[in-house]
Amino acid sequence: SVATDAAAVERVFEAKGRPQEKAMPVLIGEVAQLADLAAEVPPELRRLMRAFWPGALTVVLPRSPRFVSPAAPGDTVAVRLPDHDWLREVLRLAGPVVGTSANRSGQPSPRRASEVAEQIGHGVDLIVDGGTAPGTASSVVALTEFGVRMLREGAVSRSDLERVVNSPLH
């Protein structure tokens, strides 16, 4: 897959000016692709995925030893199934890809293709204009020994997540 192409992932780090030790999320086109990325999917996170995928929820999972990518340098991998039909079809055909925002590290996330071109256009070969992007980033969750932890609140609210797991998030 493109997410395991070290040279391609390195180009993303370079275009964004992002430190290489900072992991990047991976986008998938269908839940079945998780088998190539994650060692396991805990039941609590599986419930959240069923409720909010496809959509703006990124789930941090134990990384499968078979998935080797500069995007996931540690023991975990952050995964999202996007809510864009055409993108999911591309991901089903091409395999998982790095799916970080199209901005320079530390800069605001662009919402239009023209803003992407201004920030990182020099470092990419192609910009696909899919219209105006939503202004809110995905929510990010992980499972800890204390339960589900919200790492970033975004488009999916804490209360909606808590309702699905039936307990407070940490």
C-alpha positions in Angstrom: 0.0 0.0 0.0 1.0 3.6 -0.3 1.2 3.9 3.5 4.1 1.4 3.5 6.0 3.1 0.7 8.7 4.7 2.8 9.7 7.2 0.1 6.2 8.4 -0.4 5.6 8.8 3.4 8.9 10.7 3.7 7.7 13.1 1.0 4.6 13.8 3.1 6.8 14.6 6.1 8.9 16.9 4.0 6.0 18.7 2.4 4.4 19.4 5.7 7.7 20.2 7.5 6.6 17.7 10.2 9.0 16.0 12.6 9.5 12.4 11.5 9.0 11.0 15.1 5.4 12.4 15.1 3.1 9.7 13.7 0.6 10.4 11.0 -2.8 8.8 10.6 -3.6 6.2 8.0 -6.8 6.3 5.9 -8.5 3.1 4.8 -11.3 2.4 2.3 -13.0 -0.4 4.1 -12.9 -1.9 7.6 -11.4 -5.2 6.2 -8.1 -3.2 5.6 -7.6 -3.0 9.4 -6.3 -6.6 9.3 -3.2 -5.3 7.6 -2.6 -2.5 10.0 -3.8 -3.4 13.5 -2.7 -6.3 15.8 -6.2 -6.1 17.4 -9.3 -4.0 17.7 -10.5 -3.8 21.2 -14.4 -4.1 21.6 -14.8 -0.6 23.0 -13.1 0.9 19.9 -14.9 -1.4 17.6 -18.2 -0.1 19.0 -17.1 3.5 18.3 -16.0 2.5 14.8 -19.4 1.0 14.1 -21.1 4.1 15.3 -19.0 6.8 13.6 -17.3 5.2 10.6 -17.2 6.3 7.9 -16.6 9.7 9.4 -14.4 12.0 11.4 -13.2 9.6 14.1 -9.5 8.5 14.2 -8.9 5.4 16.3 -5.4 4.6 17.7 -4.9 0.8 17.7 -2.0 -1.5 18.5 0.1 -1.7 15.3 0.5 -5.1 13.6 4.1 -6.1 13.3 3.3 -6.7 9.6 2.6 -3.0 9.1 5.9 -1.2 8.8 5.6 2.5 7.9 7.4 5.8 8.8 3.8 7.0 9.5 3.6 4.7 12.5 7.0 4.6 14.1 5.8 3.3 17.5 3.7 0.5 18.7 0.4 2.0 17.6 -1.3 3.2 14.4 -3.9 5.9 14.0 -6.6 4.8 11.5 -9.6 6.6 10.0 -12.3 5.5 7.5 -13.3 8.8 5.8 -16.8 9.9 4.9 -16.0 10.6 1.2 -17.3 8.0 -1.2 -14.8 8.7 -4.0 -11.9 8.7 -1.5 -12.9 5.4 0.0 -13.1 3.9 -3.5 -9.5 5.1 -4.2 -8.4 3.7 -0.9 -10.0 0.3 -1.6 -8.1 0.1 -4.9 -4.8 1.6 -3.8 -4.7 0.4 -0.2 -4.2 2.5 2.9 -2.5 5.9 2.6 -1.2 8.5 5.0 -4.1 10.8 5.7 -2.9 13.9 7.5 -4.2 17.4 6.9 -2.7 19.2 3.9 -1.0 22.0 5.8 2.5 22.9 6.9 3.1 21.7 10.4 1.9 24.3 12.9 -0.2 26.1 10.3 -4.0 26.2 10.1 -5.6 23.3 8.1 -6.6 24.5 4.7 -10.2 24.1 3.6 -9.8 24.8 -0.1 -7.4 23.4 -2.8 -6.1 26.9 -3.4 -5.0 27.1 0.3 -3.4 23.7 0.0 -1.4 25.0 -3.0 -0.2 28.0 -1.0 1.0 26.0 2.0 2.4 22.8 0.4 2.0 23.1 -3.3 5.8 23.1 -3.8 6.2 19.7 -2.2 3.4 17.7 -3.9 2.8 16.4 -7.4 -1.0 16.7 -7.4 -3.8 18.5 -5.5 -7.3 17.1 -5.9 -10.0 19.7 -5.5 -12.9 18.0 -3.7 -14.6 21.2 -2.8 -14.6 23.0 0.6 -13.5 20.7 3.4 -15.2 20.8 6.8 -13.6 23.1 9.3 -13.4 20.6 12.1 -10.7 18.0 12.5 -11.5 14.4 13.4 -11.8 13.3 17.0 -9.0 11.0 18.1 -9.5 8.2 20.7 -7.4 5.4 22.1 -7.9 2.6 24.6 -5.8 2.8 27.8 -5.8 0.7 31.0 -8.4 3.2 32.3 -10.8 3.0 29.4 -11.3 5.0 26.2 -9.3 8.2 26.2 -10.0 11.2 24.0 -6.7 12.4 22.6 -8.3 15.2 20.5 -11.9 16.4 20.5 -13.0 17.2 17.0 -16.0 16.7 14.8 -17.4 13.8 17.0 -18.3 15.2 20.4 -17.1 13.8 23.7 -20.8 13.2 24.8 -21.6 11.3 21.6 -18.5 9.1 22.1 -19.4 8.5 25.8 -22.9 7.6 24.9 -21.6 4.8 22.6 -19.1 3.3 25.1 -21.5 3.9 28.0 -18.9 5.5 30.2 -16.9 8.7 30.6 -13.8 9.2 28.5 -10.5 10.0 30.1 
